[in-house]
Amino acid sequence: MKLGARALLAAGLFASATLAPSPVRAEEPTASAEAKAGARAAAENGTNAFKASRYAEAVDMFLRAEALFHAPTHVLMLARSYAALGKLVLAKEAYLSIVREELGPKAPAAFRNAKADAEKELADLSPRIPSLQVSTTPEAKHVVVTVDEKPLPAALLGIPSPIDPGTHVLRATAEGMAAPEKSVTIKEGEKAAVVLELAAVASAAPITPVRTPVGPTGPAGGREQPPGKTSPGRIAGVVLMGLGVAGLGAGGVFGGLSLAKRAEADEAFDTCGAGCWGPPADAVRALDEDANQKGTIGVIGLAAGGALTVTGVVLFVVSKGTPGKAPSKALVTPWIGPQGGGVVGRF
């Protein structure tokens, strides 16, 4: 599924979070003999990993098995692996998908047993899942709250929502305001509430172009420079090339982070599946948004870095001049904007 379709699906699932997904009959899936055999092998490896307490490996194996062939038994072991890792929210969603699944009269006995086990284990798990209510004060416009660097949907601001136990990092920003970072440790079954105190922050000072005369002026079109002294234009060129390389490096880093987040979003969506909803759908959307933000920063860094590097090279070359003579007149004006950066001037 393409990114746009996945983002649209995630948004729709979040909007209808209170609606149960359409039931799937367990005996309906059809798959090739090779797919079924591969699913059995992956499930066997997952079971061995689970018994050896290698729960992350078990999650990977059961996800692979479920991707090859759907079976409530795969999802049941996936839920147990998530629970063992402390990912209680994902474990609950996996249990729920089994409980809500419609089993036809021809469903195997193993599937029926998996559903019965899921109902019992879900009842035991639900009280263990903590909740976190995040709110901000005072009232502000365009409030953005992140939990562990993932945006908290605006609809969940100020109301309790399920969260995994452990330590979580909270941040909040608003129009002209920000709140200090706050860490909170939540235990199983705890109902936590955190208020983030927003305070006014100084706006960044506007960037003022710096008009730097590259060469001195004189009545004869130039003034003698001390022999052997490096031209100011060449110094400026070297500086701009350095800034450009730094910009290219930053752009490349953020581009790589964007690709990593995009891959993580794809993996989360594949895990979530077409019938997921609630927190897993929110997580997919948050990963997509994070990937978009990092991708935008990467593009800006590459554009600005390229412009600065090229301008620095040009300035370095044209500022060579003649020995002992500075260029008659030259003016350099660096600029940086939302879409990139560069230098304008006359030489």
N, C-alpha and C positions, 0 to 999 in steps of 0.2 A: 504494500500500500504506500502510495506517495505521501510525502510529508504533509501537503496541504490537506489531503483527505484524512490523514491521521489526526491532525490538529482539529479539524472540524468534528470528527468523531469524538475526540476527547472533550471538546466543549459541549457537545450534545449530551454526552454521558454525564458530565458534571451537572448540567442543568436539570437532568431527570434522575438525580441521584436517589430519589425516594422510590423510584419504580424498579421492580424486579426485572432482571433480564428475561428474555424469552426462553422458555424451557427447551432443552435439547434431549431428544430421546437417545439413550445410551447405546441402543442396539443399531442405530441408523448409520453411523459412520462407516464408510467403505474405504478400504485402503488395499494397496497391493500386498502380496505375500512378503515382498522384501521390506516394505515399510513396517508391517506387523512384526517381522522378525527383528528388525532394527530397534523397534520400540521395546520389545521384550529384553533385548540385550542391554539397552540403556537403562531400563527399569531395574534389571538385575544388578548392574553396576551401581546404580543409585542406592539400592537396598544395602549392598555391601558397604558403601561409603557411610550410610546412615548408621549402620550397626557399629562402624569404627569411629563414630563421632566426627566424621568429616562432613559436616552439614552443608557447607558451601558447595562442596563437590556434589553432594546429594541433590541439592537444588538444581544444579546445572544438568545432571543426568535426568532427573524427572521432567524438567522442562523440555529436554530433547525428546524424551519418550512421548510426552504429550503432544509435541509438535508433529511427530510421526503418526501417532494413532491416539485418538482420545479415549481415555478410560478413567472412570472415577477412582480406580485404584491408584493411578499415577497422581492425580490431583490430591488424594488423601495423603500420600507420602510427601508430596510437595508441601502441603500445609504443615505436616509434622516437622519437616526440615526447617521451614520458616520459623516456626515456634521455637525450635531448639536454638536458632540463631538470635532470638530475641526480636525478630521482625513480626510482632504480634498482629499488626494491622494487615499485613499481607497474608498471614496465616488465616486470619478470620475471613478474608475475602475468598481464599481458596476453599475453606470449609463451606462457606455460604453457597459457592457455585455448585458444590456437590449436593447440598441439602435441597437447593431449588431445582435441581435437575429432575426431569420427569423420566422415570424408568418404565419402559413398556413391559408387557407381560412376558416377552421373550428375553429380557435382560438377564445376563449370567448371574448366578448366585453371588459371585465375588463382587459384582457391582452393587448388589443389594446390601451385602455386608458392609461395603465401603460407605454407603450412604448412612446406614445405621450407626457406624462408628463415627462418621463425621458429625451427625446430630449430637451425639453424646460428648464428643471432644469439643465441639463448638460451645456447648453449654458450660463446659469447664473453663474454656479459654476466655470467653467474653468478660467475666468479672476481672480478669487480670489486666485487661487493656486500659492504660491510663488515658486521661484526657487533658488537654491544655487549652486554656482560654487566654487569648492574647488581645489586649486592648491598648489604646494609646490615649494620652492626654497631653495638652488640651486639644480641643477640636482643631482640625487643620484640613487643608485641601490636598488632594492627591497623595494620600497616605499609602506608603508601600512598606509592608512588613515581610521580612524573610525569616524562615526557620531553617537553620543549617544551610544557608545560602540559597534556599528554594523559596520562591514567592508564595506567600500565604494568600489564597484566593480572598478577594475583598468580601465575599459572602460569608466567610468564616471568621472575619474580624469581630471580636467581642462575644463569640459564642464558643462553648466547649467543642473540641473536635478530637477524635482519637489520634493517638501518637504512640510511638514505640517507647518503652522505658529506656532511660539512659540520660546522658547530658546533651542538651541542645543549645545552640547559639542563636540568639534573637537579635535582630536589628530592625530599625524603623527610620524612614525618612518621609518628609513631606515637603510641601512648597515652602522653601526658605527655612526649613527646620530639620532637625535630626535628633535621634535618641542615642545615648551611649549603648554600646554593645552589652548585652546581658546574657549570662549563661545560667541555665536552670537544669537541675538534675531531678528527674521524675522517676518515681518507683512504680512497680507494678500495682495497678488498681488505684493509683493516686489521682485525685482531681485537682490539678494545679491551675492557678490563675496568675498571670503576669501583666503588669501595667508598665508600658514603656513611656518614659517621660520625654516628650519632645521639647526641644529648646531652640531658639533662633540661632542660626549660624550665619557667619559673615559670608556674603556673596563673594565669589572670586572676582578680583579686580579685572576690569577689561584689559585685554592685551593691546598695548599702545605700540604702533610701529616705531622702530628705532631707526632714525636716519643717521647712518654712519658714513661720513666722508671717507672714501677709500684712499684718495690721493689728495695732497695739498694743491692749492691753486696758486698761480703766480702770473705776473704780467706777460710772461713769454709762453704761456700755455703749460707751464710746469715749473716746479722748483726742485733744485738739486737735492737728492737724498744722499746721506752718507754712504759711501761705497760699501757694498756687501750687506746692507740692511735689507731684511725681507720686506717685500711689499705688503702693506696692510690688506690689500685686496686678496693676496694669496693666503694670508692668515685667515681672513674671513671665509675663503673658499674651503680651507681645511676644516674649520669649525663646522661649516654647513654640511660638509661631507660626513663628518663624525655624527652630527645630529641625524642625518639621513640614514646612515647605517643603523643607528640605534632605533629609529622609527621602523625600518624594515624588519629588524630583529623582533621588535615588539609586535608588529603586525603578524609575523610568522608564528610567534608564540600563541597569540590569541586565535589565529586561524586554526592552529593545531588543537587548541582547547575546544574550539567550536566543533571541529570534526569529532573529537572524543565525546563531547556532550551529545552530538547528533547520533553517534553510534549507541550511546547509553540510552537515548530516547527510543531508538529503534528496538533495542533489546527489551526495554521496559514495556513498549507497546506489544511486542511479540509475546511477552510474558503475560501481559494484561489480557490479550485476546479480544476478539470482536465483541464479546458479551460482558466486558468488565465495566465497572462504574465506581463511583465514589473515590476514595483516596488514591487507588492505583491510576485512575484516569487523570486525577489532579497531578500526580507525580509525572505522568507522561507530558502533560501540557507544560509543567514547570521546567522540565528538561528542555523542551523545544524552545521556550522563551529564553532560557539561559544560553542555549546554543546560538540563537539569533543575536542576542546582545554581544556575545563574544565574537561572533562573525562580523558584526558591524564595526566593533573596535578594531578587529584585524584588518578589515578593508581600509579604514581610515589610516591606520598605522602604515600600511603598505603604500597607500597613495601619498601621504605626507612624506614618508621616508624616501620614496622614489623622487618626488619633486625636489626635496632638499638636496639629495645626493647629486642629481643632474645639475642643479643650479650651482652647487659647490664646485663641481668639476669645471663648469663653464667659467665661473668667476676665477678659479685658480689659473685657467689657461689664459684668459684675456687680460689678467692682471700682471702678466710677465713683464711687459714694458721694455724699455731699453736700459742698459746698465747705467746706473747713477742717475736715472731720470724717473720720477714717479709719473703715473698717468695724469693727464691734465685735469680731468674732472671725472669723478665716478661716485655714484650714490647707490647704496644698497638698502632695501626696505624688506626685512623678513616679515612674513605673515603666516598666521595659523588660523584655521577655521574649522567648522564641523566636518567639512568634506575633505580636508587635507591641509597641506601647507606648502610653502615655497618662498621664493624671493623675487621681488621686482626691483628694477633700478635701471640706471643708465651707466654705461662704461665708456 
